[in-house]
Amino acid sequence: MLHDLGARLGTFVRKRQFLWPGSLLLLGVLLRAWLWFSYEPISYGDTGSYMRLGEALKDLSFSGYDGTRVPGYPAFLALLDLQPDRVWFVQMLLGLMISMLMYWITWRTTNSMALGFVVGALYNLIPGQFLFEANLLTETLTTFFVVLSLCLFVCFTRHRRPAWGYALVLLLGVAVSVVGLIRPLFFPLTVWFLPFVWFAANGDWKKKLLFVALYSLGPLFLQGSWLVYMKQHYHVISPTAMAGYSLVQHTGEYFEFLPDEYASIRDTYIRFRDAQIAARGVQTNAIWEAIPEISKASGLGFYELAREMQRLSWWLIRHHPDLYLKNVIAGWISFWKAPVYWRPEAVQSVFAGEILSGMAIVGRGISMLANFLFLVFSVLVAASARWRRRLQFDLISMAVGGMIWMISILQTLLDHGDNPRFLVPLQVLVLYLVVRSIWFWSKGRVGLEVIDR
């Protein structure tokens, strides 16, 4: 009996269906095991605020919550008892799941297991992605829920039983809502997916309307409840109370154009801004250091000052749209630069550090090339029906590509600082679309050559 069981297991392992996902899983596990003994969890400037809010959520109440962040990542940290090693370990598990989900998505949308392995392996091997799992920041958790949302949408487009469709679209609404509660930039994803749910739903308009209604339950309950909470406690209809301060990342460069009636706020900020420029060459993030002094000079509390800074920023944008547009364009370009966020000095082995440094250089080159090709393919499919057919640009591709474009524009309209970080949760989707496009383009080329012969 044991012999038969072993023979069957051996046959299963040798099957092609197991080879690609099994190899991908083994690659991901070995890479992260090596990293676990060579690296360490890394804190950044934002980490402290997430930890502080996570501490406020440990008792399952919002009594110590201050509305400066959406609750998703602080709640994640609280569940893991705010232990950096534990957070890193779980984020590595999420990274493994991201790579496997990308394998499945690619396989199901291209019919190629080998191509699924390539996309999953690229996530595992490009340091700009897998090294971010060690960073105590929101990106890995955001990436997981973005990819999970796409996986659910792919399943929804392929379901055959109505009951499965209802369950999948309901879960999709929940998953997309959670993305916005981890990173506020992704709040609009719930609206973005609405038309795609409509077009992907089977049946007449009444059934389509039912699917849309089920999808909307998650956003209405999760994101709607959060917006009501923010309105009641902080008097803003916004995911966080920080929107006004974020806009100063744009307008702070020309804050001197504010009228003299706002001199106390204007001059205090300019003093901090100029000091930051002298020290670092840019005014990015000067506002966070300046808040206490501006609050003292203006007599406004933290939340009142945030609303006032938002009002003043909109005044500057309306009166100096050219300066704002200049920053918008620069921020959009920076979005695609694909830097690697890691700490080489934290690597515990010289040999491992050299390997990771080489991987970081090559990986960044691959990411930047993929970003460039994504923009090229985007222009081609937008301008030509022939290219849309050649690249088999379907509803799923449109949802993914349009989502990346939407985030690339929104991030630079709302903030002007560390813009390249905003691409991190979407970088694997850029790679997916580019690999997929090259695959179908090459297949089309082969087909054309056969016809020519």
Helices and strands as residue ranges (DSSP letters): H 2-14, H 16-36, H 47-57, H 72-79, H 84-110, H 113-125, H 127-130, G 131-134, H 139-158, H 162-182, G 184-186, H 189-200, H 205-218, I 219-223, H 224-234, H 243-251, G 252-257, G 260-262, H 263-280, H 286-298, H 302-319, H 321-335, G 344-346, H 350-383, H 385-390, H 395-414, G 419-426, H 427-452
